[in-house]
């Protein structure tokens, strides 16, 4: 195992990685921007290095500064967390050149799966269903018109270098195709420095179900079952749960097998998430692979009892997975609510500022992953996540009751948070039935 590790991230995920390091006896080195100088995670790290001003481009996204911090602190490995450089294959290349172990998959896997057109082709090779769509990149409007006629409207235009919902355009008829195609291309060019786009049939009212997988360097691949992440708003997940409340055991087994086929085909190593979209008839289709630890990983940890960050570190250090698939079970139900500094009354505008009062919930089955405290100032520089509230109970009904109780206990003021929204969702009859899709929040609120 590594003896020293740098965490190229901030906030709750930096704290999460530091906690795993502590328990594994790894010396943790935190980095921080000037805007984060009072952050709690810095007090828990063994060492800390300031890497620049508040703007992410000058600190957490700045590769030379991160690498310099790693060289100065003499670490063997870098954990990228999520966001920032976590899925940047160029960064992973540079880590390798500098003989620093990147805690994640190999750079070529990140390149392959980061290209959504290549990922579709890979899924096809692995005999995993893909959404009907274009054969590769669509070069111009003329080809797009022909392709859309073949697959039938509505279609969705996606950026090859996109993912996570960025750079997508839904098109309902040929009249709108031309402008949507050009807009999608130029948006992709400016957002991802790559204008390539492709087409898929648009699935209305899809559900988002993702399978967590882990693979080691000697070809052991196991899955940690699924998470249902259908409750999203503007591509930001709001509430996640595991197991999915709506899929049958047969479908669950199929999704997990499909995820493993794809990960095997990619010769993938370390933790990854295979995302699927489910249509109204419960047909499932491959969507994309996330090559990082995800925000919602705690619900998988709660139902499986596995510390996923420790697994990430062990696999990156060359250790093999010492568990068998048959010994990994889903026990009970876990739900996570993301608590953001946003104002649900005001179109979810970020609500940065100083937290004066912070009272954390507790009790049996309650977990809070948060870097915030009374007196902490939420910076406008970064995403507005204050923390993640996770509950774990035997049944879904108990988990919902526990989450509602814990959300009511949770006091954060005077900034606005998404706690009231989460409470409303948890009381909604459609949510209680498990009958929600990715458009539910926007239709209902
Ligand atoms: C789709 C889709 C419907 N049809 N693809 C969004 C995140 C990315 N992983 C894939 N996403 C989607 N892809 C097809 N062919 C619906 C989504 C989607 C979505 C779309 C519009 C508004 C909100 C959404 C939330 C989740 C998923």
Boltz pocket constraint, residues with backbone or C-beta under 6 A from the ligand:
constraints:
  - pocket:
      binder: B
      contacts: [[A, 131], [A, 156], [A, 163], [A, 164], [A, 165], [A, 166], [A, 200], [A, 201], [A, 202], [A, 203], [A, 204], [A, 206], [A, 208], [A, 232], [A, 235], [A, 275], [A, 277], [A, 287], [A, 288], [A, 438], [A, 439]]
      max_distance: 6.0
